[in-house]
């Protein structure tokens, strides 16, 4: 059931994106003859007065089809309500509407979370938790007797307070003292004792002792019953997630070789969502909002076959005063589509293999 819940979340976000395109077209009177969730063979379809609605076999996205390039369309090529015959602004609205819909939907998801189940807040306790010790036999920390689950409450006699800055302070102390003794005060099962470690320099010269670091404390949920306060809190959470997501994409581009393995495909996203649904279903609100924001940012990138790529063509058209030749646009878009499909297949195979490791 948790897997189905995660798949349903992903399908809902794709539906929201495509509905954005579709409604932006229909509200402007622009013809749209196909609305599809997924690609490939049709599993189910319904023919409406003007539009064919379909669910397809490959759930990697969806599309809204326009009769502009449909050879079977009976609409005259000079019809003013064909997408290609509309002014640049009208077309830009249709193309960008999917991204806008995902962002708006993410915001309202966060408002709903704040107003119903509440948002997670970390209740910090003094010290820094050690979630794992690397190379239990040979690491500096293991030799000193540090174990997973320990709490480091002081370094060289200086207490580590109940704040998110405690991790950063401890990390700086370890990194800035290679080959120098540090006294760490450890708390384990209500007992306190001191250990001495000598951080070993890594390739960058910074000290390391072979432990992971995590904040010490517990997560609490804070529900806001006032609807106006909920909209405000939802906006703050929305801004926080957008900023973190943009920064994440920036790091991905800046340090691609180091961060490429963190890119997740549909299988990994569903697996993460399933774990969330199993352990804390209330967090599906935030999970869905995060994925919706990621979909928006990915789609607005100026890459072929994405909304941002089509907007780039419109920008070029606006600068030139006329569109690029159709052959060039089709060639770029088809190449981009093949690259994206290839990347999608690669991520599915890689993430599926990782599930069985």
N, C-alpha and C positions, 0 to 999 in steps of 0.2 A: 504493500500500500504506500510505503514511503517513496518508493521509486515512481509509482504512478503519480503521486503528489508533485514530485519534482518535475516530471515530464509535463504535467498539467500546467505548472507555473511557466515553464519555458514556452509551451504552446500558447498560453495566454498572452505572453509578452510579444510573441510574433504576431498574434492576432491584432493586438493593439497597434503595433507598428503598421501593419498593412491597412488596418481600418483608418489610420491617419491619412495615408495616401488616398484611399478610396473616398473617404468623406470630403477631403479637400477638393477632389475632382468633382464629385457629384454636387456639392454645395455651390460650385461655380458653374454648373451646367455642362461640365466637360464629360464626353462619352468615356465610359469604362466598361468593357465587355467581359472581363474576367477578374475573378477574385479567388485566389488560391492560397491554401495553407500547405506548404510543402512543395516538393518537386517530383518529377517522374510520373509513373503510372497513376491514373485516377482511381481512388478507392471509392469515392462517393461524389456525386455532383447534382446540382439543381439548377435548372435553367429558369431564371427570372425573366421579366419583360424585356430587360436590356442586358443583364449581366449573368454570366455563368459562374456559380459558386461551387468550388471543388475542394476536396481534401485529397492530397496526394501521398504517395508511399514514402518518400524520403523527407523526413521532418527536419530539414536543415534551414528552413526559412519559409518564404512565401513570396507572392508577387501579385501585383495588380496589373492586368493587361489592358491595353488601349487599342482601339481598332485602327489606329493610324497606319500600322504596318501589317495588318491582317488582310491577306489576299482574298479571304472569303467575306470580308465586310461589305455591306451594301450601302454604307454611308459615303456620300460623294467626297472626294479628296479635298475639295475646297470648302467643306463644311466648317463654319467658324467655331464649332464646338469640339473639333478634334484638338487634342492636346498640342500638336505641333503647330496649329494655326493660332494658338493663343499668344498674347504678349508674354515677354520674358517674366514679368512679375507673377503672372498667373501660373506659369509652368514652375517657377521657383517655389511657389507656395505648395504645389502638389508634391514636388520632389522632397522638400524639407519637412513636410507634414508628418512623416513617419517618425523622424527624430524628435520633433516637437511633441508628438503623442506619447512617445516613450518617456520623455522627461516629465511631462504633466502627470502621467500615470504613476511614475515613481514618487512624485511629490505627494499625491493623494494616498498612495500606499503607506508612506511614512506618517502622514496625518492620521490615517486609520489605525496604524500601529500605536501611535502615541495615545490616541483617544480610547483604545480598547484594551490591548494587552500591555501597553507601556513600552518604554525604551529601556534598554539595558544600561545600567550604570555600575562602574566598578568601585566597590568599597575597599579602598586601599588599607592594608595593614602594614605595620613596620616591617622592614626587611625586604629581601629579594629572594624569590623561590628558585630552586635549582631543579628544573624539570627533568634533566638528563645529564649524565656524565659521560663524555666521549671516551672511548677506549678504556673501559673500566680498569684494565690491568696496568696500562702504561702511562696514562695521562697524569699531569701534575696534580690535578684535583683528586684523582683516585688514589694516588700514592699518599696524599695528605689525609685520606680517610673521608673525603666528602662523598656523599651518596645522593642519588636521585631522591627528591622530596625534601631535602634539607632546606632550611631558610637561613640565609646570610643576613645577620642583623647589624653587623658593624664591620668596618675595615680599618685596621690600625687604630682601634679605639673610637673611631668616629661613627656614631649611630646612623643607620640607613632609615630615614623617616618613612612615614606612610604617605607616599606620593609617587607619581609616575616618573619623577626625576631620579628616584633611587637607583633604578637600573642603569641610567646613563652615567651617574656618578660612579657606581661600582665598576662599570665597564671602562671608564676613563682611568680609574685608579689602576686597574689590572694592565691596561694597554700601555700606560705611561711608566710602568716600573718593570721593564724586562730585566731579568737576571738580578732582581732585588727582592728581598724578603718582604712579604706582606702578611700581617696577622689578620685572619678572618674569624669573627665570632659566629659560631654556628648554633642554631636552635634545632633540636631534633627530639620529637616526642616530649615536649615540655622541658627538655634538658638543654643547658647551654654549655658550650666548651669552645676553646680556641684551637685553631690549626694554623700552621705557617706554610705558605706556598711561595714558590719562586717562579713567577711567570716566565715562560720560555719565549724568546722572540720568534715571530713568524717571518714569512718572506718579506713582509713590509716593515719589519723591525719592531712591530708592536707586540706587547706581551700577551700571552695566552696561557690559560690553565686547563682548558678542555672541558668547559661546562656550558650548558645552555642557561639562559637567564629569563625569568618570567616575573611579572608583578605578583606580589603577595597580597591575597585578599579574596573576595568573592563577588560574584555578580548579582546585582539586585535589579528588579524591574520597578520603574517609576511610572505610574499611570497618571495622565493629566485629564481630568474630567471636564474642565472648562473648554468648550469647543474653540473659542478664540485663542486661548493659550495653546491648544493642540495645533492649530494652523501655524502659530508662531514657532513652536517647538519642532513641528514637521519641516518648516522652512530651514531652520538651523541645521537639522540633521541632513536635509537634502543638500545644503551648501557644503557641509562637511564631507559627505560622500563624493560629491562632484569634484571637490578640490583634491581629495585623496586619489580618486580615479584618474584625473588628469595628470597628477604627479606620477602615478604609476605608469601611465603610458609614456610620459616623458623619460622615466628611468628605463623603460623597455627599449625606447628608441636610442637613448644615449648609451646604454650598456647592453646592447642586444645579445652579444655572445654570452654574457653572464646571466641574463634574465630570460632568454628565449624558452628555457625549459618550463618557466612558470606560466606560459600561455596555455590556456585550457580550452579544449573543444567541447562539443555537446555531451560526450560520454562523461567527461570529468565533471562538468557542470551538474549533470543529473546525479552523479554519485555524491557530490558535495550537498546538493539539495536533499537527496534521500537521507543522508546522515543527519542533516538539520531537522528534517521532518520527523525522524525517528527519536532524536534526543530532545528537541525543543521546537515543536511545531509553530509556536508563536513567532519564532525567528524567521519563518518563511516570508513574513512581510518585508523584513529588511533584506533578505536574500533576493527576493523578487525585485525590490527597488534597486539593489546593487546591479543585478543583471540587466535591468531595463536601462539604467544609466550607461552601463558599458555598451549595450547595443546602440544607444543613441550616439555615443562618442565614436564607436567604430564606424558606424554608417556615415558620419559626417566627414570622415577622413577623405581627402581628395584622391581616392584610389578608383581605378576602373571597376565597373560593375557595382559600385556602392553609390549611395545617394550623393555623397560628396564628389564623386567622379562626375556624375551628371550635372551637379551644380557648377563644377569646374568648366564643363563644356558650355553651360549657359553664360558663365563669366567671359569666356573667350568670344562667344557670339556677341555679347554686349560690347566688348572692346573692338571687335572687327567690324561690327555692323551687319554681319551675316554669319550663319553657322558654319562650322567646319564641314567639309564634304562628308556625305553619309558613309562612304566606304571607310574613311579614316575613323569616324566615330564607331562604326560597327566593328572594325578590326580591333580597336583598343578595348571596347567593351567585351568582345568575345574572348580576347586574350586574358583580360582581367578575370572574367568569369571562370575560365579554365584554371587559372592560378588559384583562385579562391576555393574552387571545388577540390582541386588537388590538395591544398592545405587542409581543407576540412576532412578529407579522407585520411590524410596522414595523421591528423590529430585524433580521429576516431580510432584508428589502428593502434597508435601509441598509447592512448588513454585506456583502451580496452586491455591491452597487454599489461599495463601497470596495475589494473585491478586484480590480476591473478598472480602478482608477484608476492 
